[in-house]
């Protein structure tokens, strides 16, 4: 168990997508991690990583690793057979069980973060949620996770699924709504950058206040005149979203239109 705290941990990463790209760079840069191989089924997908670590398209002849990280879409996770490997195999999905993996030793390394290839992410500040099928494998995964992040959390499958659901609301849905704000500005010849300080303040508030305490706007004030005036400016999906979010805010704050 303590061997992993004093020697290099050999890492194999399967995948070259958004999550994999950031993990590859993080592992390659860490002095206590030995990124021994990167797998992708397509040779073209491996081209950007040729100078970082050995690469392969052959799943059946992977180099021996202590930890294999399967950073693939859900279909890819369940179609990968790693029963021939002896190392611990983990996937990075927030919603799936480690039982989806075809491996002898299984676990999950879920980074609770939004990844884009174009934007650098500080992995040391990225929360990593970990889980293993076997108790004896937990310390191995924990040791690895603590090398690349200062935020490591043991999270069981049911809680991880709820966390991922919360993340969809916090990130994916909020980004979609911000996209609507962008479209409104664009359609009316307004510079979206004018809203940047507001957006920054909105998310900074979540670090010191609960979302309910920080809520402002016409819905929480029950400003009926403004609500009707703004609804009349909208149509289609934007109007539907405005109505459902107004309803949600007012139900949460005990108001009604």
C-alpha positions in Angstrom: 0.0 0.0 0.0 2.7 2.5 1.0 4.8 1.6 -2.0 2.8 4.0 -4.0 3.7 6.9 -1.8 7.5 6.5 -2.3 7.8 5.3 -5.9 6.7 6.5 -9.3 3.1 5.5 -10.2 2.8 4.2 -13.7 -0.2 5.6 -15.5 -1.9 4.5 -18.7 -4.5 6.9 -20.2 -7.2 5.6 -22.6 -8.7 8.4 -24.7 -7.6 11.7 -26.1 -10.8 13.8 -25.6 -11.3 16.8 -23.4 -10.9 15.1 -20.0 -8.1 12.8 -21.2 -6.1 15.8 -22.7 -6.0 17.6 -19.4 -5.1 14.4 -17.5 -2.4 13.6 -20.0 -0.8 17.0 -19.5 -1.1 16.9 -15.7 0.4 13.4 -15.4 3.2 14.1 -17.9 4.2 17.2 -15.9 4.2 15.6 -12.5 7.6 14.3 -11.2 6.1 11.4 -9.3 4.0 10.1 -12.2 5.2 8.0 -15.1 2.9 8.3 -18.0 3.8 5.1 -19.8 1.2 5.1 -22.6 -1.7 6.8 -24.2 -4.3 4.7 -26.1 -6.7 5.7 -28.8 -8.4 3.6 -31.4 -7.5 6.2 -34.1 -3.9 7.0 -35.0 -5.0 10.5 -35.9 -6.3 11.1 -32.4 -2.8 10.2 -31.0 -0.8 12.6 -33.2 -0.9 15.6 -30.8 0.5 13.4 -28.0 3.4 11.7 -29.8 6.0 13.9 -28.1 4.4 13.5 -24.6 4.4 9.7 -24.1 4.4 6.4 -26.0 1.1 5.8 -27.9 -0.8 2.8 -29.1 -4.0 1.8 -30.9 -3.6 -1.8 -29.8 -5.8 -2.4 -26.7 -4.5 -6.0 -26.3 -0.8 -5.1 -25.8 -1.0 -2.2 -23.4 2.1 -1.5 -21.4 2.0 -2.6 -17.7 0.6 0.2 -15.5 -0.4 0.6 -11.9 -3.4 2.6 -12.9 -5.3 2.8 -16.2 -7.6 5.8 -16.6 -10.4 5.2 -19.1 -11.4 8.8 -20.2 -13.9 7.8 -22.8 -17.6 8.4 -23.6 -20.0 5.9 -21.9 -20.2 3.7 -25.0 -16.4 3.5 -25.1 -16.2 2.6 -21.4 -18.4 -0.4 -21.7 -16.9 -1.6 -25.0 -13.3 -1.6 -23.6 -12.1 -5.0 -22.4 -9.3 -4.8 -19.9 -9.6 -8.1 -18.2 -6.1 -9.0 -19.4 -4.6 -6.2 -17.3 -3.5 -6.4 -13.7 -3.5 -2.8 -12.8 -6.4 -0.8 -11.3 -8.8 0.4 -14.0 -10.9 3.5 -13.4 -13.3 5.6 -15.6 -14.0 9.3 -15.3 -17.8 9.3 -15.7 -20.0 11.1 -13.2 -23.0 8.9 -13.9 -21.8 5.4 -14.4 -20.9 2.6 -12.0 -17.5 1.1 -12.0 -19.3 -2.1 -12.9 -19.5 -0.8 -16.4 -15.8 -1.6 -16.7 -14.6 -5.0 -18.0 -11.6 -5.3 -15.6 -10.5 -7.3 -12.6 -9.9 -4.2 -10.4 -12.3 -1.3 -10.9 -13.0 2.2 -9.7 -14.0 5.7 -10.6 -12.0 9.0 -10.8 -14.6 11.7 -11.5 -13.3 15.2 -12.0 -16.1 17.6 -11.0 -15.1 20.2 -13.6 -16.0 21.5 -17.1 -13.2 20.8 -19.6 -12.4 22.4 -22.9 -9.3 21.6 -24.9 -8.9 25.4 -25.7 -8.7 26.5 -22.0 -6.1 25.4 -19.5 -7.5 24.0 -16.3 -5.6 24.0 -12.9 -5.9 20.3 -11.9 -4.7 21.1 -8.4 -7.9 23.0 -7.9 -10.2 20.4 -9.6 -12.3 18.3 -7.2 -11.6 14.6 -7.8 -14.3 12.2 -6.6 -12.9 8.7 -6.1 -14.4 5.2 -5.5 -13.1 1.7 -5.9 -14.7 -1.7 -5.9 -12.1 -3.2 -3.6 -11.0 -1.6 -0.4 -7.4 -2.5 -1.0 -7.4 -0.4 -4.2 -8.7 2.7 -2.6 -5.3 3.9 -1.2 -3.7 3.5 -4.7 -6.3 5.7 -6.3 -6.2 8.2 -3.4 -2.4 8.4 -3.6 -2.6 9.2 -7.3 -5.5 11.7 -6.9 -3.7 13.6 -4.2 -0.7 14.0 -6.4 -2.6 16.0 -9.0 -5.3 17.7 -6.9 -5.6 19.3 -3.5 -9.3 18.4 -3.5 -9.9 14.7 -3.3 -13.3 13.4 -2.1 -14.4 9.8 -1.5 -17.8 9.7 -3.1 -20.0 6.6 -3.5 -21.9 5.9 -6.8 -25.3 7.2 -5.6 -23.9 10.4 -4.3 -21.7 10.9 -7.3 -24.7 10.6 -9.6 -26.5 13.3 -7.6 -23.4 15.5 -7.7 -23.3 15.1 -11.5 -26.9 16.1 -11.7 -26.2 19.2 -9.7 -23.3 19.9 -12.0 -25.5 19.8 -15.0 -27.7 22.5 -13.4 -24.8 24.5 -12.2 -22.7 24.4 -15.4 -24.5 23.1 -18.5 -27.8 24.7 -17.9 -26.4 28.0 -16.6 -24.1 28.1 -19.7 -27.1 27.6 -22.0 -29.0 30.5 -20.3 -25.9 32.7 -20.6 -25.9 31.7 -24.3 -29.4 33.1 -24.5 -28.2 36.3 -23.0 -25.4 36.4 -25.6 -27.9 35.9 -28.4 -30.1 38.8 -27.1 -27.1 41.1 -27.0 -26.0 40.0 -30.5 -29.5 40.4 -32.0 -29.8 43.9 -30.6 -26.3 45.1 -31.5 -25.1 45.2 -27.9 -21.6 44.2 -26.7 -21.9 41.1 -24.6 -18.8 42.1 -22.7 -20.9 44.7 -20.9 -22.4 41.8 -18.9 -19.0 40.2 -18.0 -18.7 42.0 -14.6 -22.3 41.0 -13.8 -21.5 37.4 -14.6 -18.3 37.4 -12.5 -20.2 38.9 -9.6 -22.9 36.3 -9.9 -20.5 33.4 -9.6 -18.3 35.1 -7.0 -21.4 35.5 -4.7 -21.9 31.7 -4.6 -18.6 31.5 -2.7 -19.9 33.5 0.2 -23.7 33.3 0.0 -26.3 30.7 -0.7 -27.9 31.0 -4.1 -31.2 31.7 -2.4 -29.7 34.6 -0.4 -28.0 36.0 -3.5 -31.1 35.9 -5.7 -32.1 39.3 -7.2 -34.3 40.4 -10.1 -37.9 41.0 -11.0 -39.1 37.5 -10.2 -38.0 37.5 -6.6 -39.4 41.1 -6.2 -42.6 40.0 -7.8 -42.3 43.0 -10.2 -45.3 42.0 -12.4 -45.0 44.9 -14.7 -41.4 44.2 -15.6 -42.0 40.4 -15.9 -44.9 41.0 -18.4 -42.9 43.6 -20.3 -39.9 41.3 -20.7 -42.1 38.3 -21.6 -43.6 40.3 -24.5 -40.1 40.8 -25.9 -39.5 37.0 -26.1 -40.7 34.1 -28.2 -40.1 30.4 -28.6 -37.7 28.6 -26.3 -36.4 31.8 -24.7 -39.9 32.7 -23.6 -40.5 29.2 -22.2 -37.2 29.3 -20.3 -38.0 32.8 -18.9 -41.4 31.5 -17.7 -40.1 28.3 -16.1 -37.2 30.0 -14.3 -39.5 32.8 -13.1 -41.8 30.2 -11.7 -38.9 28.3 -10.1 -37.6 31.5 -8.4 -41.0 32.5 -7.1 -41.8 29.0 -5.8 -38.4 29.0 -4.0 -39.0 32.4 -2.5 -42.7 32.0 -1.8 -44.0 34.4 -4.4 -46.5 34.1 -7.2 -47.0 35.9 -10.5 
